[in-house]
Amino acid sequence: AVFGGFNLMEFKTDGNTIVNQLRIEQHIVEELECSLLLYYGGVSRSSAKIIDEQIKNTKSKNEKTMEAMHQLKQNAYVMKDEVLIGNMAGFAELLRSTWENKKKTSSIISNRDLENTINYAMEHGAEAVKVSGAGGGGFLMFYYNPINRQKLIDALKLLEGMVYPVNFSKMGVKSWVIK
């Protein structure tokens, strides 16, 4: 959000971060906007606990966590390629893989309520999910075939949360001072 648009961020071992702006064709951006929605289930979570466990697992070189982290990194590079060429099936597959690997980094990233919501959405047209932030609750981003858009929206509205469309902006965060 800070940079706007689509970016691949690389975090270097020396502490530097490289932000690579991706030039995605407008028709691909529009297809993504028509194929994604956000859902907020109204459940907040303690991201600090999740992040603390991930740090502990990484520092102790927990085999399952380390393999998942490497796969998450690899998925980011492949997902970039899939989005650039507009391969939505490949994009969806990587979202699914990313969620499964993210769950392996901490035992508290997912929970029964979160999984029930995800399974419910999958039964009603969603094909993949991205859980925002640390996990445990908060916003879910669902990918679906645009033909299933209204079916999925109607189903999610029967739950206690809120449904939001996805719109991408090329502009980064702006701020101003009111005098």
N, C-alpha and C positions, 0 to 999 in steps of 0.2 A: 504494500500500500504506500509506503514511503516513496518509492521510486516510480510507481505507476507502471502501467503496461505489463508485459511479460518479461521476467528476468530469470536467469540461472545464476544463483549465488554460489560462489565457491569460497569455502572457509579454509584458509591455508594454515599449516602447522605453525607458522611464525606469527600467527595472530591477525594477519591481514585478511581482508575479504575483498573478493573481486565480484562485481556485479556486471554480468553480461546481459545487455538488453537483447531480447529476441525480437526479430522482425517477422511477425506472424501475419499472414495475409488476412484481410478483413473478412472474407467469407468464412475462414476457419474460426475467427473470433466470434462471428455471428452464430456459427453452428454450435460452438461451445456454450454461448449464452442461452441458446434454445435447448441445450441438453443438460443443464445444471440447475439445481436449486439448492437453497440453503434452508435448513430446518433447525430451529432452536426449541429444544424440548423443555426449557425452563429450569433445567437442573444445572446448578453451578458445581464446580469441582475444585479440589485443592490441587492446582497444578504444581505447587511447590513440592508436595509429597511425591508426585509422579516423577518430576524432574530429579529430585533427590535420589529416588530409587534407580533411575536411569544412570545417574552419575556414579552411584555406588557400584552398579553392575558393570559399568564401563571401566572404572578404575580397577576393579577386581578381575577384569578381563573374562567375565562370565561368557562362556563359549556361545551360548544361545543368543545373548544380547549382542556380542561382537559380530556374529554372522548376520544377524538381523540388521545391524547398523551398516555393515558393508553392502548388504542387499538394498537397503534404502537409498544409499548413495548411488549405487549402480542404476536403480530404478529412476532416479532423478535425471540422469544423463539420457537414458533411453526414452523417458517420457518427453523430454525436450525434443528429441528427434521425431517422435510420433506426432506431437502437436504441430511441429513445423511442417510436416507433410500432410497433416489433416487426417491421420489414421485414428479415427475415433474408437474403433474396436481395440486397437493396441493401447490407446490411452485408458480405456475402461479396464482392460486386463491389468495394467500397471497400477491403477488405483486400487483394485482388489488385492494385488500382491503387496502393495505398500501398507494397507491396513493390516493384513495378516502379519507382516514383519514388524510393524509398529507395536503390535500387541506383545511381541516377544521381547521388547526392550524393558518392560515393567509389568509386574503382575496386577497393577491397579489402573492400567490405561483403559481397560474395558470393564464392564460390569453387566449384570443380568439385564437391567433396564435398558442400557445402551444397546446391547445385542438384540433385545426384543424389538426395539425401535428399528434397528437396521434390518432385521429379518422381516418385519412387517412391511417396510418400504420395498424390500426386494420382492416380496409377494405381490406388491401392487405396482410394479413397473420399473423400479430402480434396478440398475445393473451393477453399480459400484458405489462405494462411499469413501469420503475423505473426512476423517474426524479432525476438526481444527484444533490448533494449539497442542497442549500436552496430552489431551484425551480425557477420558473419564466422564465426559458430559459436554456441555457447551454446544457449539454449532456443528452440524453435520452438513456436508455438501454431497448431494446425491447426483450421480450421472445416470441418465436414462435415454432411451430412444425418444426423440421428440413426439412420436406418435402416442407415447404413454404419458405425456406431460399432464394432461388434465386428470387422468386416472390417478396418478401419483399425488397431485396436489389435493384432490378431493379426499383421498385416503389419509394423507397426513393431517388435513384439517380436522379429521375426526379424533385425532389425538389432542393432547393438551397444549401442544406447542404452537409455534408461529412459522409460517412458510414465507420465504422471501425469494424474489427472482435474483439472478446473478447478472450483473452488468460490469464489464471491464472498462477501466478508464486509463487512457494513456498518460494522464496527468498524475503526478505524485501528490503527496499530502501538501496542502496549502494552509498557511495560517496568517493571521493578521492581528493587529492591535486596534482595539476600539478606544478612541480618545474622547 
